[in-house]
Amino acid sequence: MIGFPSSVRIFLYAEPIDIRRGFDGLSGLVRAAGGDPLSGHLWVFLSKRREHVKILGFDRGGFVIWHKRLEIGRFVFPSGPRSTSPLTLDSGQLALLLDGVDYTRVERPMRWEPKRAA
């Protein structure tokens, strides 16, 4: 799996897409969803049959697309009510999604965080 700094936000596009879309088509979808494709954040797109996933990002003067196709099975779109706005993921949830796991069913342990000074 690819590691990302915590400053990179990851968005899962809410609707399935035509997987033939390239850099321009995907960046147009990002703009239509109210995002900035040049921000350096990642946008995750699932195909209609959920056999393909594409991740669009921008890095050092150019767009990057990561594309994964499952030979067996399908990617799991998170269950629950759908909205038209993109979902926010963290890198762990993205890793689970790319492995075909429904990350909303995974229970995470409570994380300790220090108390913040007022």
Contacts in CASP RR format, 6 or more apart in sequence:
PFRMAT RR
TARGET T0000
AUTHOR 0000-0000-0000
METHOD contacts of the structure
MODEL  1
MIGFPSSVRIFLYAEPIDIRRGFDGLSGLVRAAGGDPLSGHLWVFLSKRR
EHVKILGFDRGGFVIWHKRLEIGRFVFPSGPRSTSPLTLDSGQLALLLDG
VDYTRVERPMRWEPKRAA
1 91 0 8 1.000
1 95 0 8 1.000
1 98 0 8 1.000
2 66 0 8 1.000
3 91 0 8 1.000
4 10 0 8 1.000
4 42 0 8 1.000
4 91 0 8 1.000
8 40 0 8 1.000
8 41 0 8 1.000
8 42 0 8 1.000
9 41 0 8 1.000
9 42 0 8 1.000
9 88 0 8 1.000
10 41 0 8 1.000
10 42 0 8 1.000
10 44 0 8 1.000
10 88 0 8 1.000
10 89 0 8 1.000
10 90 0 8 1.000
10 91 0 8 1.000
10 93 0 8 1.000
10 94 0 8 1.000
11 33 0 8 1.000
11 35 0 8 1.000
11 41 0 8 1.000
11 42 0 8 1.000
11 43 0 8 1.000
11 44 0 8 1.000
11 86 0 8 1.000
11 87 0 8 1.000
11 88 0 8 1.000
11 89 0 8 1.000
12 44 0 8 1.000
12 46 0 8 1.000
12 78 0 8 1.000
12 86 0 8 1.000
12 87 0 8 1.000
12 88 0 8 1.000
12 89 0 8 1.000
12 97 0 8 1.000
13 29 0 8 1.000
13 30 0 8 1.000
13 33 0 8 1.000
13 43 0 8 1.000
13 44 0 8 1.000
13 45 0 8 1.000
13 46 0 8 1.000
13 86 0 8 1.000
14 33 0 8 1.000
14 82 0 8 1.000
14 83 0 8 1.000
14 84 0 8 1.000
14 85 0 8 1.000
14 86 0 8 1.000
14 87 0 8 1.000
15 84 0 8 1.000
16 46 0 8 1.000
16 47 0 8 1.000
16 48 0 8 1.000
16 50 0 8 1.000
16 77 0 8 1.000
17 26 0 8 1.000
17 29 0 8 1.000
17 45 0 8 1.000
17 46 0 8 1.000
17 47 0 8 1.000
17 48 0 8 1.000
17 54 0 8 1.000
18 47 0 8 1.000
18 48 0 8 1.000
19 45 0 8 1.000
19 47 0 8 1.000
19 48 0 8 1.000
19 52 0 8 1.000
19 54 0 8 1.000
21 29 0 8 1.000
21 45 0 8 1.000
21 54 0 8 1.000
22 54 0 8 1.000
22 65 0 8 1.000
23 56 0 8 1.000
23 63 0 8 1.000
23 65 0 8 1.000
26 37 0 8 1.000
26 43 0 8 1.000
26 45 0 8 1.000
26 54 0 8 1.000
26 56 0 8 1.000
26 65 0 8 1.000
27 37 0 8 1.000
27 56 0 8 1.000
27 63 0 8 1.000
28 37 0 8 1.000
29 43 0 8 1.000
29 45 0 8 1.000
30 36 0 8 1.000
30 37 0 8 1.000
30 43 0 8 1.000
30 56 0 8 1.000
31 37 0 8 1.000
33 85 0 8 1.000
33 86 0 8 1.000
37 43 0 8 1.000
37 56 0 8 1.000
37 57 0 8 1.000
37 58 0 8 1.000
37 63 0 8 1.000
38 58 0 8 1.000
39 58 0 8 1.000
40 57 0 8 1.000
40 58 0 8 1.000
40 59 0 8 1.000
41 57 0 8 1.000
42 55 0 8 1.000
42 56 0 8 1.000
42 57 0 8 1.000
42 94 0 8 1.000
43 55 0 8 1.000
43 56 0 8 1.000
43 57 0 8 1.000
43 86 0 8 1.000
44 53 0 8 1.000
44 54 0 8 1.000
44 55 0 8 1.000
44 89 0 8 1.000
44 94 0 8 1.000
44 97 0 8 1.000
45 53 0 8 1.000
45 54 0 8 1.000
45 55 0 8 1.000
45 56 0 8 1.000
46 52 0 8 1.000
46 53 0 8 1.000
46 75 0 8 1.000
46 77 0 8 1.000
47 53 0 8 1.000
47 54 0 8 1.000
49 74 0 8 1.000
50 74 0 8 1.000
50 75 0 8 1.000
50 76 0 8 1.000
50 77 0 8 1.000
51 69 0 8 1.000
51 70 0 8 1.000
51 73 0 8 1.000
51 74 0 8 1.000
51 75 0 8 1.000
52 67 0 8 1.000
52 68 0 8 1.000
52 69 0 8 1.000
52 70 0 8 1.000
52 75 0 8 1.000
53 67 0 8 1.000
53 68 0 8 1.000
53 75 0 8 1.000
53 97 0 8 1.000
53 98 0 8 1.000
54 65 0 8 1.000
54 66 0 8 1.000
54 67 0 8 1.000
55 65 0 8 1.000
55 66 0 8 1.000
55 67 0 8 1.000
56 63 0 8 1.000
56 64 0 8 1.000
56 65 0 8 1.000
57 63 0 8 1.000
57 64 0 8 1.000
57 65 0 8 1.000
58 64 0 8 1.000
68 98 0 8 1.000
70 100 0 8 1.000
73 100 0 8 1.000
74 100 0 8 1.000
75 97 0 8 1.000
75 98 0 8 1.000
75 100 0 8 1.000
76 97 0 8 1.000
76 100 0 8 1.000
76 101 0 8 1.000
76 102 0 8 1.000
76 103 0 8 1.000
78 87 0 8 1.000
78 102 0 8 1.000
78 103 0 8 1.000
78 104 0 8 1.000
79 102 0 8 1.000
79 104 0 8 1.000
79 105 0 8 1.000
80 104 0 8 1.000
89 97 0 8 1.000
89 103 0 8 1.000
92 103 0 8 1.000
93 103 0 8 1.000
96 102 0 8 1.000
96 103 0 8 1.000
96 106 0 8 1.000
97 103 0 8 1.000
END
